[in-house]
Amino acid sequence: MSPRPLQIVSDMAKLNISYLRSADFRARVLKIHGKAATTHPTDDLSRSELDLAPREARVFAGLNDSTLGLSTFTPSAATPTHINLVLPEFRTTAVFAGVTTALQAAAGLGRRLGLPVRVITLARNQERPDIESGRRFLRETFDLDAEVLLRQDIPAARFSPDDRWIATHWTTAHALDVAAHAGLVDAASVVYLVQDYEPGFTPWSTSYTTARSTYHAGFIPLVNSRPLLQHLETVEELGVDERHVFAPALDVPQLERIAGLRSSAGRTTVLFYGRPSKPRNLFYLGVAAMRQAVRVLGDEAAHIDFVSAGEDHPSIDLGSGRTLAPLGRMAWDDYFAFLPTANVVLSLQMSPHPSHPPLESAISGAHVVTNDFFGTRTGLHERITAVPESPDALGDALAASIRRARTDGPGAFEPLAVSRIGGPLDASLDAIVPALTRS
């Protein structure tokens, strides 16, 4: 009897998971297909780190792949002091908003403290060519002449006891926390750049609890946005200096220009920021909300066009002859060229950090509907309607926003208030420097 289709899919999924999780399994597969393993096999690196890490660090072995990544270096008072920016990985083809902010923070602290910057990547599968391409990228994009250090080179590296550190993703903060337990890093010398509530990206598990623990490791928090701060205060009871909270980097002059280009037309375009592959963007909830809006609008829906941006997907029937047409992932210039044509925007995110599309849209005059994540988006901007995560609530709010846009037209340019989103990153870096110099 031939296997059932679902069984085949299940077996393939298990094979893929085994390939990702097991270095030995990967090596066997590569050998069968006549391909050599990488220069630094995962299992060899793990054994090396376990052998080299102090006993205090080895207690934590196995909590995460990154656990011992920063517990194998040798402290040396003769080594020049650096700002060490620790990233999960550093590939020039994958430098998005979060990594850009981290690099800006490292460069800014380096200038303020008069220290060179070193970028450390904890990914196991980065190789020598990544070093030179990374250094070239830093010079050309950030005017930053920085060393790039791969994980497999950390055991041979020397670090000054006076180094300052920047943690980014929770896995990097965890590695620094373990190094601090081993006496290799002073927790007071670590700035923790928090850009989302990252325990929420994992199931309730060891990873979840380990991610949460990083907020209580004694690091200096640098928090991207007040809504995120509000969630950290509520869920983690975390005390953060208000001066250490900064706003997401938005192209405000560009948004002011876009506001001047908006107009009322016979038809209304609804832009849905939708990425099916990113669960936190609630793609299918957004589709249900648009279907609800079409139902509520009735005959009015004939004058509405629905488009999505962010990721490609098949066209989707919304009912009553309306279709969600995908624009796919858009280049930066194309996105800003399209934005003034959409006076209504639906953008969802199941995490407390406010994503850019709803902010950019509201500032530039569009009527925006989003989900209110535990109250973090209430009152953020007068043109952002934040409601509970349900098709009814979102769909009704979307229908109301469409009617408002058709009656009143787009709004005027209106930036976010600093008190609601945070101040400039530079001001937060200025405030953090005294804390770092006291450590």
N, C-alpha and C positions, 0 to 999 in steps of 0.2 A: 504494500500500500504506500503510495507516494505521500510525502509529508504535506501537511496543510500549509497554505500560504502564511497564516499567522505564526505557525511554528517556525517557518523559515525566517521570518522577520525577527522573532524572538531570539533564535539562535545567532543570527547575524549581530544583533544588538549585544549579546553576551560576548561574542568574539571581539567586537570593537571595544567594549569596556575592558576586557582582559588585555588587549593590545595597549590601551592607554595606561593601565594601572601597573602592569608587570613588565619590568625591564627584561627579565628572563624570557618571558613569552615573546616579547618583541624581537629579542635576539634570535630565538628559534625560527620565527617567521622570516626574518631577514635572511637567515642562513639558508632556509629552504628555497628562497627566491634568488639566491646567489648574491646577496648584498651584505656588505660588511657592517658591523655595528659602528656607532660613532666613536670618536677618539676617546671620549670620556663617558663610558657606560654608566648608567644611573646607579647600578648596584655597586660598582667600584667606588664611586663618589660617596655613596652612603656609608660604605665601610670605612673609607678614609675619614669622613667627618666624625663618625662614631669613635674611631680610634683617637682622633686628635682633640676632640672636645673635652673640656674639663668635666670632672665627675658631676659637678653641680648642674651642668647643661644636659648631660646624658639622661638625667632623670626625666626630661621632657621628650626624649626621642620617640617618634611615632605619632605625636599629636598632629603634625602637619608636615608636608614635604619640605617646608622652609625652616623647620624648627632649629636645626643645627647649622644652618647656612652661614651665620655670622659668629659662630662660637669656635672657630678654628684658627683665627689669626693670632699673630704674636704682637703684644703691645710693645712699643719702643719709644722711649722718651727722646731718642735721637732723630725720630722721623718728624718731618714738618707737619704742623697741624692742618687739617682739612675740614671742609664741610662735606660730609658723606651723604649723598642722596641715594636711598635704597629703593629700587623699583622691582616689581615682580619680574618684569622683562623690559628690555629696551631695544626696540626694533624701529628703524627710521620709517618703515612702512606702516607703523601702528602707533603713531604719536597723535593722540586725539586730545580732547579738551582737558581731561584729568591729568595726563602726563605733561601737557604743556604748562598747566598751572604749577605742577611740581617743579618743573625745570625753571620756571620764572621765580618761584620761591627760593630755590637753591642759589640761583644766580644773584638774586636780591640780597640774601643773607651773606653770600660770599663777598659782595661789594661792601656791605655795611661792616662786616667784621674783618675785612682785609685778608680773607683766606681763600686759597684755591678750592675749587669744587672737584669732587670725585663722584662719578656715577657708578653705582654697584648694581648689577642685575642678579637676581636669585634664580632665574630660569636655568634649568640644567642643560638645555639643548642649544645654547648660543655658542658660536664658534669665533675664531680669530677675525674673520672678515667683518664681524659685527662691531669689533672695536674701532677699526679705522672709519667705517661708514658712520658709526655713532659720533666719533670725535669730529668728523667733517660736518655732520649735520649740526652739532652744537656750535661750531664756529660760524657756520653760515647763517643759522637761524637765530641764535641767541647771543652771538658774539662772545661765546664762552669757550675758553681753552681748558677743557676738562679731561682728566684721566677717566677712562672707562674700564672697569674691572669686572671680569666674568666670575661666576661662582666658583669654578674649578681652580681659579687662581688665588682665591682668598687665603687658603692655608699657607701659601708662601709669602703673603703680603705682610707689611708692617704698618701698624696704625698708632698714631700718637694717643696717649691717654687724654690729651686735651681736645681731641677731635669733637666736632659737633655733628649731629646726625639728624637726618630728616626721614621719618617713616612715612610711607604712603598707603598702599593697600594693607589690609589688616595682617596679611601673611608676613609683610616686612616688619610691621610693628611687633608681631609675635616673635620673630627671629631676634629682634633687638631686645625684647623683654627677656628672652632666654639668655642672651649674651650678658645682660645686666645681672641676672641671677648668678652667672658664672664670674662676675667681677671684671668682665672685659669692657663693659660700657657703663657709663654713669647715666642712670635714667634721667637725671636733671639736665643732661646735655642733649636730649632727644626732643626734637619738634615733631609732633604727630599731626601731619596734614590729613584731616578728616574731610572727605568729600561726599560721603554717603553713609547710611547706616548699614554697614556691610554684613553684619550677622544675618540680616534679612535675605541675603543672597544664597544662603545655605539652608538645608533642612534643619530641624531641631536635632542637634547631634553634637559630637565632640567638636566639630568645626564651628558650630554656632556658639558654644560656650567659650571656646578658645578665642574666637573673634571678639566676643563681648569682653573678655578679660583684658584685652589690649587697651580698652578705654580707662582701665584702672591701674595701669602699669607705672604711673608717676611721671609720664611724659608731659611736655608742654603742648596743649592742644592748639591747633590752628585750623579753624572751622570754616568751611565754604558755605556760607549763607546762614541767616538767622532762622529760617524754617528748620534746617538741620540741627542747629543749636537747640531749638525748642524741643525737638524730639529727643536729643541726647539728655537734656535736662529732665524730661518726663520719664523716659524709659530707664536711663542709667543713673539718674540723679547726679549728673556730672556738672561740676562747677567750672565754668570757663570765663576767663577775663573777657568782658565785652569787646575790648580793643583787639582781641585775637580772632574776631569774626569778620569775614570779608565777603563781598558780593561776587557772584559769578562774573566772569569777564564778558561783557556784552559790547558790541560795536554800536555805541550810542549815537554817534554822528550818522552812521548808516541808517539806523532806525528812524532818526529824525527826517532824513531824506525820504525814506519809504512812506512815512506818514503823509508827506506832501504829495505823494503820487497816488494815494488812494482816492477812489471816487465811488459814487453810487451808480450802479448800472442796472439794466433791466433784469439781468440774471444775477444770482448770488452764488458765489463759490464758497464751499465749506472745505477747508483743508484739514485732513486728519493725519496727525503725525503717528504713523503706524509701522511697527517693526515686528512681524510675526515671530521672529527668532528670539526676541527679547521678552521673556515672560513679564518683566516688570512694567512694560509698556502697555499691557492689558489689551492687546490687539483685538481679540474676539469680543471682549466686553465693549470696546469702541464700536465694532460692527453692529452689535445688538443695540447700542445706544442710537446709532444712526437710523436703524430700522424703526426704532420707537419714534424718533423725530419725524421720519417720513409718515408714519401712521398718524401722529398728532397733527401734522401740517395738512393732511388731506390733499385737496386740490392745489394748495399753495406749493406743494413739493415739486410740481411740474416746472417751477421757475428756479429750482435749486440744482447746482452741480456739485457732486461729491468727488473729491480727489484725495489720494493719500501720498505721502512722501516719507522717505526714510529707508524703505526697503521694498524690493519688487515682490509682487504676488499676483495671482490671477484676479481678473475683474470679479467683483462680488455683487450679486443682486441684493438690493436694499428694499425691494418691493415697490409697487405702484409705478413701475417703469424706471425707477432710479437705480443707478449703478455706481459702485465705488470704483473709480478708475485709478490705477496705480501710476505714479510718476517715478517710482523707484528711488534709489539713493541719488541725491542731487549734489552737484558740485556747489561749492560755497557761493559763487557768483550767480549760478542759476537759481539757487534757493532765494537769494535776496531779490533777484529779478522777478520771481514769481510771487513773493510774499504780498506785495501791494494789491494783487488781484484777488486775494482771499480775505474778505472782511469778517469771516467767521472761522474760528480754529477750534478743533477738538484735539486735545493732547493729554494723554494719561500717563501717570507714572506711579507705580506702587512702591515708592520709597520717598523719604522726606526731602531729599535734595531736589529743588525745583529745576527741571530740565529747561534748556534754553528756548525751544519753540514757543511755549506759552508766554514766557516773559517778553521775548522779542516781538511777538504778535500784539500783545496788549499795549506795550510801550509805543508801538508804531500805529496804533489806532484800531486794531481788530477787536472783535468781541470774542472772548475765549471761554471755553468750558473745559474744566479739568476735574479730577477727583480730589476731594479734600482728605489728605492723608493725616488722620488723627488730629485734625484742626490746624495743621501747619500752613495751610494755604488760605485760610479765611482772612480777608482784609488785605491780601498781598497787593492787589491793584484793583481799582474800581471797575475795570473791564474784564477781570478774571472772576468767573462764577465757579466756585468750588463746591461740589455736592458729593454725597455719599456714592460709593462704588456699586451702583446698580443700574441696569438698563433703563428702568423707569425714571430714576432721578436724573441720570445723565441725558437721556433722550428728551425728557421734558425741558431741561435746562437748555439743551441744544436748540430745540424748536423755538423757545423763547428768545434766544440770542439771534437766531435767524430772522425772526420777526422784528426784533429791535434793529438789526442791521438794515433791513429793508425799509423800515420806517424812518429811522434817524440817520442812517448812513454811518460811515466810519467815524471814530473819534479823533481827537487831536493828539499830537505827540505828547506823551506824559511819562517821564522817567519814574522809576521806582524810588520810593523814599528810602534813604539810608537806614532809618530806624526800623524798616520792615525787611530789608534784605541784607544789609551790611555795608561797610565802607570799602575803600580801595584796598587792594592787597598790599600796596606799599605802606599804607598807614599801619596795617597789622604787623608787617615785618619790622617797622620802626619800634612798635610796642614790644615785640618779642626779644629784640636784641639785648635789653638790660637783663632779662631773665637768663639768657644764654651766657652772658658775660659774668654772671654771679655764680654759675655752676662750677 
